[in-house]
Amino acid sequence: MKNRWDTMKNKYNQWKTLNMRATGLGRNPNTGCIVAFDEWWAEQNAAMSGCITFRDNPLEHEDQQRIMFDAISVTNETSYVPVGGSDALQTCQSEDAADAISEDGVTPKVTPTSDKRGQKRPAPISPPEKKKKTFRDQCMKRLVDAYEKKTQSSKQSATSHVIDHVRDEVTKMIDQVIEDGAEEGSDEHYYATQLLMKKEYRDMFSTLKTPSGRLGWLRRAWEDKNKN
């Protein structure tokens, strides 16, 4: 969780810095990204490694990240602590203050003392208080969940593009044709590369049992195809 927090905070600060430096530059009306020359982007990326990703893709979930990180935002241009802010930000700050607890989850208690010397009241024994999640923690969890969901979706999408069952099936059949004696460049091999692109021919080819039967069928199927 901490690593993701640090990564997103760094990206957020880079995005803010770029926007500060982009005063006077244009914006892509579709994406909202900064429109600048290659030299400008190269200079920014040299100063903030990785920020060039914002050339084509804007910062995602900017509103949520603003709530989480603007309380103390440090960029390459300036650092500041906002005086005002949205109600959500004020809620985060007030809840953070209320949740200032020790490492073991126990809220420190202040022992009341009397003005009279020599008299001490015993410190009240309080049960450990369970640390509640702040609004900022909740924002962070939602943001991480959305990020992980998108990452998983991207992986699944990439996998679906990599696995091509039709291509694998055609490859196996062409290999079978070569094993049957039709070398690359032969007529039968060429017929196979053309015919087996269609499912109906692949279905029939898969039913044949012998090398001679498969090669003979390729020749006849090619002749029949060219007659029509």
C-alpha positions in Angstrom: 0.0 0.0 0.0 2.8 2.4 0.9 4.6 1.8 -2.3 1.5 2.6 -4.3 0.9 5.7 -2.2 4.5 6.9 -2.9 4.2 6.1 -6.6 0.9 7.9 -7.1 2.1 10.9 -4.9 5.2 11.2 -7.1 3.1 11.1 -10.3 0.7 13.7 -8.9 3.5 16.0 -8.0 5.0 15.6 -11.5 1.6 16.4 -13.1 1.3 19.5 -11.0 4.8 20.6 -11.9 4.2 20.1 -15.6 1.0 22.2 -15.4 2.8 25.0 -13.6 5.6 25.0 -16.2 3.1 24.8 -19.1 1.7 28.3 -18.7 1.0 29.7 -22.1 1.1 26.3 -23.9 -1.8 24.7 -25.6 -4.0 21.8 -24.5 -5.3 18.8 -26.4 -9.1 19.4 -26.6 -9.8 15.6 -26.4 -7.4 14.5 -23.7 -6.5 17.7 -21.8 -2.8 16.9 -22.2 -0.2 19.6 -22.7 0.7 20.4 -26.3 4.4 21.2 -26.6 7.4 20.5 -28.8 9.5 17.4 -28.4 12.4 19.5 -27.0 10.1 20.8 -24.2 9.0 17.2 -23.2 12.6 15.9 -23.4 13.7 18.7 -21.0 10.9 17.9 -18.6 11.5 14.2 -18.7 15.2 14.7 -18.0 14.3 16.7 -14.9 11.5 14.4 -13.8 12.0 10.9 -15.1 8.9 9.2 -16.4 6.8 12.3 -16.6 6.7 12.0 -20.4 3.8 9.5 -20.0 1.6 12.6 -19.4 2.3 13.7 -23.0 -0.5 11.4 -24.3 -2.4 10.4 -21.1 -3.5 12.8 -18.4 -3.4 12.0 -14.7 -6.2 9.6 -13.8 -8.4 10.2 -10.8 -7.1 13.7 -10.4 -9.9 14.9 -8.1 -9.3 12.1 -5.7 -5.6 12.5 -5.7 -6.0 16.3 -5.1 -7.9 15.5 -1.9 -5.3 13.1 -0.7 -2.1 14.9 -1.7 -2.9 18.7 -1.7 -2.7 18.9 2.1 1.1 19.0 1.7 2.1 19.1 -2.0 5.7 19.5 -2.9 6.6 20.1 -6.5 9.8 21.1 -8.2 8.4 24.7 -8.4 7.0 25.2 -4.9 5.8 23.6 -1.8 2.7 24.8 0.1 0.1 24.0 2.7 -3.3 25.3 1.5 -5.1 27.5 4.0 -8.5 26.8 2.6 -9.9 23.9 0.6 -12.8 21.7 0.0 -14.9 20.3 2.8 -13.5 16.8 2.0 -10.0 18.1 2.5 -10.9 19.7 5.8 -12.5 16.5 6.8 -9.3 14.6 6.0 -7.2 17.0 8.1 -9.5 17.0 11.1 -9.8 13.2 11.1 -6.0 12.8 10.7 -5.6 15.0 13.8 -8.1 12.9 15.7 -6.3 9.7 14.7 -2.9 10.7 15.9 -2.2 7.5 17.8 0.8 5.5 18.8 2.3 2.6 16.8 0.5 -0.1 18.9 -2.9 1.5 18.2 -3.5 2.9 21.7 -4.5 6.6 22.0 -2.2 8.3 24.5 -4.1 9.6 27.5 -3.2 12.8 29.4 -3.2 12.2 33.1 -5.1 14.9 35.0 -3.2 16.6 37.8 -4.3 18.6 40.8 -3.1 22.1 41.6 -2.5 20.9 45.1 1.0 19.5 45.6 1.3 16.1 47.1 -2.0 15.0 45.7 -2.1 12.9 42.6 -5.0 11.2 41.0 -4.5 7.8 39.4 -4.5 7.8 35.7 -7.7 6.4 34.3 -7.4 3.0 32.6 -8.9 3.1 29.2 -9.2 0.1 26.9 -7.2 0.2 23.7 -9.1 2.1 21.0 -9.3 0.6 17.5 -7.8 3.0 14.9 -10.6 4.1 12.6 -10.0 4.7 8.9 -9.7 8.3 7.9 -11.4 9.8 4.9 -8.0 9.9 3.2 -7.5 6.2 3.9 -10.8 5.5 2.3 -10.0 7.6 -0.7 -6.7 5.8 -1.0 -8.3 2.4 -0.8 -10.8 3.2 -3.6 -8.0 4.6 -5.7 -5.8 1.6 -5.3 -8.7 -0.8 -5.9 -9.5 1.1 -9.2 -5.8 1.0 -10.2 -5.5 -2.7 -9.5 -8.8 -3.4 -11.3 -7.5 -1.5 -14.4 -4.1 -3.3 -14.2 -5.8 -6.7 -14.1 -8.1 -5.8 -17.0 -5.1 -4.6 -19.0 -3.3 -7.9 -18.3 -6.3 -9.9 -19.4 -6.7 -7.8 -22.5 -3.0 -8.3 -23.4 -3.3 -12.0 -22.8 -6.4 -12.3 -25.0 -4.4 -10.6 -27.9 -1.4 -12.8 -27.4 -3.4 -16.1 -27.5 -4.6 -16.7 -31.1 -6.2 -20.1 -31.2 -6.8 -20.0 -35.0 -3.2 -19.1 -35.7 -2.0 -21.9 -33.5 -4.3 -24.4 -35.2 -3.2 -23.3 -38.7 0.5 -23.5 -37.6 0.1 -27.1 -36.4 -1.6 -28.1 -39.6 1.1 -26.5 -41.8 3.7 -28.3 -39.7 1.8 -31.6 -40.4 1.8 -30.9 -44.1 5.6 -30.5 -44.0 6.0 -33.7 -42.0 3.9 -35.4 -44.7 6.5 -34.5 -47.3 5.4 -31.2 -48.7 8.4 -29.0 -48.2 8.1 -25.2 -48.1 7.8 -23.9 -51.7 6.1 -27.1 -53.0 2.7 -26.9 -54.6 1.0 -28.8 -51.7 2.6 -26.5 -49.1 1.3 -23.5 -51.0 -2.2 -25.0 -51.3 -2.2 -25.6 -47.6 -1.3 -22.0 -46.8 -4.2 -20.8 -48.8 -6.9 -23.4 -48.0 -6.3 -23.8 -44.3 -7.0 -20.2 -43.7 -10.7 -21.1 -43.8 -12.4 -23.1 -41.1 -14.3 -25.4 -43.4 -11.0 -26.7 -45.0 -9.4 -27.0 -41.5 -12.3 -29.1 -40.3 -12.0 -31.5 -43.2 -8.1 -31.6 -43.1 -8.3 -32.7 -39.4 -10.3 -35.8 -40.3 -7.7 -37.2 -42.6 -5.4 -39.9 -41.2 -2.6 -40.6 -43.6 0.1 -38.4 -45.2 -0.9 -39.5 -48.7 -4.5 -38.9 -48.0 -3.8 -35.3 -46.7 -1.6 -34.3 -49.6 -3.9 -35.8 -52.1 -6.8 -34.0 -50.6 -4.9 -30.7 -50.7 -4.4 -31.1 -54.5 -8.0 -32.0 -55.2 -9.4 -29.3 -52.9 -7.2 -26.7 -54.6 -8.3 -27.8 -58.1 -12.0 -27.8 -57.0 -11.6 -24.3 -55.5 -10.2 -22.9 -58.7 -12.9 -24.5 -60.9 -15.6 -22.5 -59.1 
